[in-house]
Amino acid sequence: MNVGTRIRTVVAAAGLLALTATAPALAHHSFAVFDHTRTVTIKGTVRTFQWTNPHAFLDVDVPDGKGNVKPFTIELTSINMLSRVGWRSNMIKAGDRVKAVVAPLLSGQPGGLLLDVTLSDGRKLESPVPGAATFKRSPETE
């Protein structure tokens, strides 16, 4: 194998390695599983607030109006992004009452991506979702 062929082989292998290494990161940050055409507003009691990487999660127990409670899992952005806009790990606690506007899961499962949350003291926290403008807000429903 001559020197030119070796160099081309090394460059091609490095390029393939770079593409392979970045593919999972690109796929991970997709918001394709959430409905971009509407939002839903939920009100309920916080079961857990998970301040974890790669994303924070908010689990809310939502009454259905018939005396039943449905668990609703809400995904947030990374804790790094949340921290940059003022969020803290102790801002939301189990037992807190919240109102959340979410882009629901396309699957119809009880969950979604947090766009904003209003705490029981009236503070409204925006979620720093990349491309937030691509999510069409629906009139508030309960």
PyMOL commands that set and color helices and strands:
alter all, ss='L'
color gray80, all
select helices_A, chain A and resi 3-28+79-84+132-134
alter helices_A, ss='H'
color red, helices_A
select strands_A, chain A and resi 40-50+57-63+69-75+97-104+111-119+124-126
alter strands_A, ss='S'
color yellow, strands_A
deselect
rebuild
show_as cartoon
